[in-house]
Amino acid sequence: MSSSADLYNIPSSPCQSPRPGQKKGRRTRERGKVFWYQKKGAKGIVGLICLVGLFFVFNGFMVFRLQADDEISGEKDVPVRNSSSISVSIKGESKTIGKGKRLRKGTYDRMLALAAHALAENKREPKDLWQELFVPASAWRPCADRRNWNPSEGNNGYILVTANGGINQQRVAVCNAVVIARLLNSTLVIPRFMYSSVWRDVSQFSDIYQEEHFINYLTPDIPIVKELPKELQSLDLEAIGSVVTDVDIGKESKPSFYLKNILPVLLKNRVVHFVGFGNRLAFDPIPFQLQTLRCRCNFHALQFAPKIQETENNLQEKLGHAVKASRYLALHLRFEIDMVAHSLCEYGGGEEERKELEAYREIHFPALTLLKKTTKLPSPAMLREEGLCPLTPEEAVLMLAALGFVTKEKLLSATELKPFMNFSSQLAALDYIACTASDAFAMTDSGSQLSSLVSGFRIYYGGGKMPTIRPNKRRLADIFRKNNTIEWKIFEQRVRKAVRQTKHVLQRPKARSVYRYPRCKECMCLTE
């Protein structure tokens, strides 16, 4: 899945601010065809640009990202500032779709115009919107680096993993594989990453992470080698039954499954190859030390490769020298056709939208298509009412505007990004870095793996000083339904209230991801 992190700057005196460093979403244009949501998003954003001139260039950029290959979008950003003379020129248009149905284009034109006027006034905003609950949050400190066991001998055999998905899914697979290697008293072979026709990136582990650090740091936990012993390299793993795919393992399977079903294969054949391995290990129940190992892998063992780290240092240096009156927020705008289709929500595109998304689902999500045909599922309207639909680019803009968004900045030039342009996973690593380094982080789709990993990193290392904005989409959906009548002041108040209501410092709920919620005794220590 693709991700997009956009960084926005908000002066901390009049308002608070957001940050820079990001990546573009997946290509959403096929030859000779423009998808419904490209038309809708592009035209809605054109209206937005008219609203505030250069100030809203950033929203046009959001939609451009939907049409581009997976890459960090920083090189296209243009710094923009508040202006006291902002002209508003938006025309509501309609379009006939299907059998006489009319689709309103620019659903949020009215609200975007109100946002432009409000932002031009450059009002001061409550500081607490950009802060964590410091006292309870700072009571938690990282301690997944502690060990209370002897190194595993790893003499039951070898574990191979070829992880699928994007860099964030692969990161989770790697750490889960580390835990399985310890559980089965086996030796882990440096993981490989599956080539995807979606990501089109040939990057392997050493292209993204520091291989030697990974091996050495985890040596007290499990033995790790770079390749299988020569006597095992010639084995036909599929023929001997040593290839295990995601079809063979239930999602979030318990450790007992691996002990019962995988260990016998490992002992017999000396090697097991997991292919895919997406979310195939449960978070509960799991032994304390194995859960700690999971966090140790994610937060300590996986460090980016020198090329990426050099750019990371450059990025952080620029952020450190940013105007002291400003702070930054990184936005993860998740709105690509795969997640739009999978959400089963509707976005105002009428019959054209429904046909295109259904066609996409039939190709990419056949199980979901079958489920739709055989099961009565919640209606798109109900899904939206329950807050289960991701925010659109326009909705994300309005949310940021209600929080006091002012400008969008770029930190990395096209020259600085050039070495990464053909490697979407490496660009995604920069995306991750920008999101973890920003003063604040906001997500528009809480279900994405990037949002999960970034928010977890910010909890683990933040010490109560790295807030994450997790919008309550159920409340926002109720607010957005009134977009034709609600006044900006009321809209602003309700959005801010919805954000404040998500500010909690809680321990990890049972069975939830330690990568996303590391506040638990296995990963962090609670000081008195």
C-alpha positions in Angstrom: 0.0 0.0 0.0 1.2 3.4 -0.8 1.6 6.2 1.7 1.9 10.0 1.5 3.3 12.2 4.2 2.9 15.9 3.7 4.5 18.5 6.0 2.8 21.7 6.9 4.1 24.7 8.7 2.1 26.5 11.3 3.6 29.5 13.1 3.5 28.7 16.8 2.7 32.3 17.8 -0.6 32.8 15.9 -1.2 29.1 15.4 0.8 25.9 15.7 2.4 24.3 12.8 3.1 21.3 10.6 6.2 19.7 8.9 7.9 18.7 5.6 9.3 15.6 4.0 7.0 13.3 2.1 6.2 10.7 -0.6 3.8 10.5 -3.4 1.0 8.0 -3.6 0.7 5.2 -6.1 0.0 5.8 -9.7 -3.7 5.9 -10.2 -3.9 6.6 -13.9 -4.0 3.8 -16.4 -3.4 4.3 -20.1 -6.1 6.3 -21.7 -8.2 6.5 -18.6 -8.7 8.9 -15.7 -10.4 7.5 -12.6 -13.5 9.2 -11.1 -11.7 10.2 -8.0 -8.9 11.9 -10.0 -11.5 14.1 -11.7 -13.3 14.8 -8.5 -10.2 15.5 -6.5 -8.5 17.5 -9.2 -11.4 19.8 -9.8 -12.2 20.2 -6.1 -8.6 21.2 -5.5 -8.5 23.6 -8.5 -11.3 25.4 -6.7 -9.2 25.4 -3.6 -6.3 27.0 -5.4 -8.5 29.7 -6.6 -9.5 30.3 -3.0 -6.2 31.2 -1.6 -3.7 31.4 -4.5 -0.4 30.0 -3.6 -1.5 29.1 -0.1 -3.6 26.3 -1.4 -1.1 25.1 -4.0 -0.5 22.3 -1.5 -3.9 20.8 -2.1 -3.4 20.6 -5.8 -0.3 18.8 -5.0 -2.3 16.2 -3.0 -4.2 15.2 -6.1 -1.2 15.3 -8.2 0.3 12.7 -5.9 -2.6 10.4 -6.7 -1.5 10.4 -10.4 2.2 9.9 -9.8 4.4 6.9 -9.0 5.3 6.1 -5.4 7.8 8.7 -4.4 8.3 11.5 -1.9 6.6 14.6 -3.0 8.8 17.1 -1.4 10.5 18.2 -4.6 7.2 19.6 -5.8 6.3 21.6 -2.8 6.3 25.4 -2.8 6.6 27.4 0.4 3.4 29.5 0.9 2.4 32.1 3.4 -0.7 33.7 4.8 -1.9 36.7 2.9 -4.2 39.4 4.1 -5.5 39.8 0.5 -6.9 36.4 -0.5 -9.4 36.4 -3.3 -12.2 33.8 -3.4 -13.6 32.6 -6.7 -15.5 29.3 -6.7 -18.2 28.3 -8.9 -20.5 25.4 -8.1 -20.9 23.1 -11.1 -23.0 20.0 -11.7 -22.5 17.0 -14.0 -24.9 14.4 -15.3 -24.0 10.9 -14.4 -25.7 7.7 -15.3 -29.5 7.7 -15.7 -30.3 11.3 -15.2 -28.5 11.5 -11.9 -26.7 14.7 -11.2 -23.4 14.8 -9.3 -22.4 18.0 -7.4 -18.8 18.9 -8.1 -17.0 20.7 -5.4 -18.9 19.3 -2.5 -16.9 21.4 -0.1 -16.6 24.6 -2.1 -18.5 26.6 0.5 -16.5 25.3 3.4 -13.2 25.8 1.5 -14.1 29.4 0.9 -14.9 29.9 4.6 -11.6 28.3 5.4 -9.7 30.7 3.2 -11.2 33.7 4.9 -10.6 32.3 8.3 -7.0 31.5 7.6 -6.4 34.9 6.2 -7.2 36.3 9.6 -4.3 34.3 11.1 -6.0 33.7 14.4 -4.2 32.3 17.5 -5.2 28.7 18.2 -5.2 26.8 21.5 -1.8 25.3 22.1 -3.1 22.1 23.5 -4.1 21.0 20.1 -0.5 20.4 19.3 0.6 18.9 22.6 0.4 15.5 24.3 -0.8 15.1 27.8 2.8 15.5 29.0 2.8 14.3 32.5 1.1 10.9 31.9 2.9 10.4 28.6 6.3 11.3 29.9 6.0 8.7 32.6 6.6 6.0 30.0 10.1 5.4 28.8 11.6 3.0 26.3 13.0 -0.2 27.7 12.6 -2.9 25.0 16.4 -3.1 24.9 16.5 -5.1 28.2 17.2 -8.8 28.0 16.5 -11.5 30.5 17.4 -14.7 28.6 20.4 -16.5 27.1 21.0 -16.5 23.3 19.2 -19.0 21.3 21.4 -21.7 19.7 19.1 -21.8 16.7 19.9 -25.5 16.0 16.4 -26.6 15.0 16.9 -25.4 11.4 16.7 -22.2 9.3 13.8 -19.7 8.8 13.5 -18.0 5.4 11.1 -15.1 4.9 10.1 -13.4 1.7 7.9 -10.5 2.9 5.3 -9.0 0.7 3.7 -5.5 0.6 5.4 -2.2 1.0 8.2 -1.2 3.3 5.9 -0.9 6.3 4.2 -4.3 5.9 7.7 -5.7 5.3 9.0 -4.2 8.5 6.3 -5.9 10.6 6.9 -9.2 8.8 10.7 -9.0 9.6 10.1 -8.4 13.3 7.5 -11.2 13.5 9.9 -13.5 11.8 12.6 -12.7 14.4 10.1 -13.7 17.1 9.2 -17.0 15.3 12.9 -17.8 14.9 13.3 -17.5 18.7 10.1 -19.4 19.4 11.3 -22.3 17.2 14.9 -22.2 18.3 16.0 -21.6 14.8 18.4 -19.5 12.8 17.0 -16.6 10.7 18.3 -16.0 7.3 18.3 -12.3 6.4 14.8 -11.6 5.1 14.1 -10.9 1.4 11.5 -8.6 0.0 9.0 -9.8 -2.6 8.9 -7.7 -5.8 5.5 -6.2 -6.3 4.0 -5.0 -9.6 2.4 -2.2 -7.5 5.5 -0.9 -5.8 7.9 -1.9 -8.7 10.9 -1.7 -6.4 13.8 -4.2 -6.4 15.2 -3.0 -3.1 16.3 -5.7 -0.7 17.0 -5.7 3.0 20.5 -4.2 2.8 19.3 -1.4 0.5 17.0 -0.2 3.2 18.4 -1.3 6.6 21.8 -1.7 8.1 22.4 -5.4 7.7 25.4 -5.8 10.0 23.7 -3.8 12.8 20.6 -6.0 12.5 22.6 -9.2 12.8 24.9 -8.0 15.6 22.2 -6.3 17.7 20.0 -9.4 17.7 22.8 -11.9 18.3 22.0 -12.1 22.0 18.5 -13.2 21.0 18.8 -15.3 17.8 21.5 -16.3 15.3 21.1 -14.6 11.9 23.0 -15.6 8.7 23.0 -14.0 5.3 22.3 -17.2 3.4 21.5 -20.8 3.8 24.3 -23.3 4.2 25.4 -24.7 0.9 24.0 -28.2 1.6 20.5 -26.7 1.9 20.7 -24.3 -1.0 19.9 -27.0 -3.6 16.8 -28.2 -1.9 13.5 -27.9 -3.7 11.6 -26.4 -0.8 8.3 -26.6 -2.4 8.7 -30.2 -3.3 9.6 -31.2 0.2 6.7 -29.2 1.8 8.8 -26.4 3.3 7.1 -23.5 1.6 4.5 -21.9 3.8 2.3 -19.1 2.4 -0.3 -16.9 4.0 -3.0 -19.3 2.8 -1.5 -21.9 5.1 -1.4 -19.6 8.2 -4.4 -17.8 9.6 -4.1 -14.1 10.3 -2.5 -13.3 13.7 -2.0 -17.0 14.5 -0.9 -17.9 18.1 2.5 -19.2 18.9 0.9 -22.6 19.6 0.1 -22.8 15.9 3.8 -22.5 15.0 4.9 -25.0 17.6 2.3 -27.6 16.4 2.4 -27.1 12.7 5.6 -25.5 11.7 8.2 -26.9 14.1 7.7 -30.5 12.8 8.4 -29.4 9.3 11.4 -27.5 10.4 12.8 -30.4 12.3 12.2 -32.8 9.4 13.5 -30.6 6.5 15.8 -28.2 8.5 14.4 -25.2 6.7 11.0 -23.5 6.4 10.3 -20.7 3.9 7.5 -18.2 4.8 6.2 -16.4 1.7 4.2 -13.3 2.3 4.0 -13.5 6.1 1.7 -10.5 6.4 0.3 -10.1 10.0 0.6 -13.8 10.6 1.6 -13.6 14.3 -0.9 -12.8 17.1 -0.2 -10.0 19.6 -1.9 -11.9 22.4 -1.5 -14.3 24.0 2.3 -14.3 23.6 5.1 -14.8 26.1 6.5 -11.7 27.8 10.0 -11.9 26.4 8.9 -12.7 22.9 6.7 -9.5 22.9 9.7 -7.6 24.2 11.8 -9.0 21.3 9.2 -7.8 18.9 9.6 -4.3 20.1 13.4 -4.6 20.3 13.5 -5.5 16.7 11.2 -2.7 15.5 12.5 0.1 17.7 16.2 -0.8 18.0 17.4 -3.4 15.5 16.1 -1.9 12.3 18.2 1.1 11.4 18.2 2.7 8.0 21.0 2.1 5.5 23.8 4.8 5.3 22.4 6.4 2.1 19.0 6.9 3.7 20.5 7.9 7.1 22.6 10.6 5.4 19.4 12.1 3.9 17.7 11.6 7.3 20.5 13.7 9.0 20.1 16.3 6.3 16.4 16.5 6.9 16.7 16.7 10.6 19.4 19.4 10.4 17.1 21.5 8.2 14.2 21.0 10.6 16.5 22.0 13.5 17.4 25.2 11.7 13.8 26.0 10.9 12.4 29.4 12.0 12.1 29.2 15.7 8.7 30.7 15.6 7.4 27.8 13.6 6.8 24.1 14.3 5.9 21.3 11.9 3.2 18.8 11.4 3.5 15.8 9.0 0.3 14.6 7.4 -0.2 11.1 6.2 -2.7 11.5 3.4 -3.9 8.0 2.6 -6.3 8.2 -0.5 -5.3 5.9 -3.3 -7.6 3.7 -5.3 -6.7 0.4 -3.6 -7.8 1.7 -0.1 -10.7 3.6 -1.6 -12.0 0.4 -3.3 -11.4 -1.7 -0.2 -13.2 0.7 2.1 -16.6 0.0 0.3 -17.4 3.7 0.9 -18.7 6.2 -1.7 -17.1 9.5 -2.4 -19.6 11.4 -4.6 -18.7 10.0 -8.0 -22.1 8.4 -8.6 -22.5 5.4 -10.9 -19.2 6.0 -12.7 -17.4 5.8 -9.4 -19.3 2.6 -8.3 -18.5 0.8 -11.6 -14.8 1.7 -11.6 -14.3 0.7 -7.9 -16.3 -2.6 -8.5 -14.1 -3.4 -11.5 -11.0 -2.7 -9.4 -12.2 -4.9 -6.6 -12.9 -7.8 -8.9 -9.3 -7.8 -10.0 -7.5 -6.9 -6.8 -9.9 -8.0 -4.1 -11.8 -11.0 -5.4 -12.6 -12.3 -1.9 -14.2 -8.9 -1.1 -16.2 -9.0 -4.3 -17.5 -12.5 -3.4 -18.4 -11.3 0.1 -20.4 -8.5 -1.3 -22.4 -10.8 -3.5 -23.0 -13.4 -0.8 -23.4 -11.3 2.4 -25.4 -8.3 3.4 -22.8 -5.7 4.2 -23.2 -2.2 5.8 -24.3 0.4 3.3 -21.7 3.1 2.2 -23.8 5.7 4.1 -23.6 3.6 7.3 -19.9 3.1 6.9 -19.4 6.8 6.6 -21.7 7.5 9.6 -19.6 5.0 11.7 -16.4 6.8 10.7 -15.1 3.9 8.7 -14.3 5.9 5.6 -10.9 7.6 5.1 -10.8 11.3 4.8 -10.7 12.7 1.3 -8.1 15.3 0.4 -10.7 18.1 0.7 -11.8 16.8 4.2 -8.1 16.6 5.3 -7.6 20.2 4.2 -10.7 21.4 6.1 -9.6 19.5 9.2 -6.1 21.1 9.1 -7.6 24.5 8.4 -9.8 24.2 11.5 -6.7 23.4 13.5 -4.9 26.5 12.2 -2.9 25.2 9.2 -1.2 28.0 7.4 1.6 26.9 5.1 3.2 24.0 3.3 7.0 23.7 3.1 9.5 21.6 1.3 12.7 20.5 2.9 14.3 18.2 0.3 15.1 19.4 -3.1 14.7 17.4 -6.3 18.5 16.9 -6.4 18.5 15.5 -2.8 15.7 13.1 -3.7 17.1 12.0 -7.1 19.0 8.9 -5.7 15.8 7.5 -4.4 13.4 8.3 -7.3 13.3 4.8 -8.8 13.0 3.1 -5.4 9.6 3.5 -3.9 10.5 1.6 -0.7 13.5 3.8 -0.1 11.3 6.9 -0.7 8.8 5.4 1.8 11.7 5.3 4.3 12.2 9.0 3.9 8.4 9.4 4.4 8.7 7.5 7.6 11.6 9.6 8.8 9.8 12.9 8.1 6.7 11.7 10.0 8.6 10.5 13.0 10.8 13.7 13.1 8.0 16.2 12.9 6.7 18.2 15.9 3.2 16.7 15.3 1.8 14.0 13.1 -1.7 13.7 11.7 -3.3 10.7 9.9 -6.4 10.6 7.7 -6.7 6.8 7.7 -5.9 5.1 11.0 -5.8 1.7 9.4 -2.7 2.3 7.4 0.6 0.5 8.4 2.6 3.7 8.1 0.3 5.6 10.5 0.6 2.6 12.9 4.4 2.4 12.8 4.9 6.2 13.0 2.5 6.8 15.9 4.1 3.9 17.7 7.6 5.3 17.2 6.4 8.7 18.4 5.0 7.1 21.6 8.1 5.0 22.2 10.7 7.8 21.8 8.5 10.8 22.3 8.6 11.2 26.1 5.3 13.1 25.9 6.7 15.6 23.4 5.7 14.0 20.1 1.9 14.3 19.7 -0.1 12.4 17.1 -3.5 13.7 15.8 -5.9 10.8 15.3 -9.1 12.4 14.1 -12.3 10.8 15.3 -13.8 10.1 11.9 -17.2 9.3 13.2 -17.5 12.7 14.7 -15.9 14.3 11.7 -18.4 12.5 9.4 -21.3 14.1 11.4 -19.7 17.5 11.1 -19.0 17.2 7.4 -22.6 16.2 6.7 -23.6 19.8 7.7 -21.1 21.3 5.2 -23.9 23.2 3.4 -25.1 25.1 6.5 -22.6 25.1 9.3 -20.7 28.3 10.0 -17.0 28.3 10.1 -16.7 29.2 13.8 -18.9 26.3 14.8 -17.1 23.9 12.4 -13.8 25.0 13.8 -15.0 24.5 17.4 -16.4 21.0 16.7 -13.3 19.8 14.8 -11.0 20.9 17.6 -13.3 19.2 20.1 -13.2 16.0 18.1 -9.4 16.2 18.1 -9.1 16.8 21.8 -11.3 13.8 22.5 -8.8 11.5 21.0 -6.0 12.7 23.3 -5.5 9.8 25.7 -2.5 8.2 27.3 -3.5 4.6 27.6 -1.8 1.3 27.8 -2.0 -1.1 24.9 -5.4 -2.6 24.6 -5.4 -6.4 24.6 -4.6 -8.0 21.2 -3.7 -4.7 19.7 -0.4 -4.1 17.9 2.7 -3.3 20.0 4.1 -1.6 16.9 1.2 0.9 17.2 0.7 0.9 20.9 4.0 0.2 22.6 2.8 1.5 26.0 2.9 -1.9 27.7 5.1 -3.6 30.3 6.8 -5.7 27.6 8.0 -2.7 25.6 8.1 0.4 27.9 8.6 1.0 31.6 6.2 3.1 33.6 8.0 5.4 36.1 6.4 6.4 39.3 
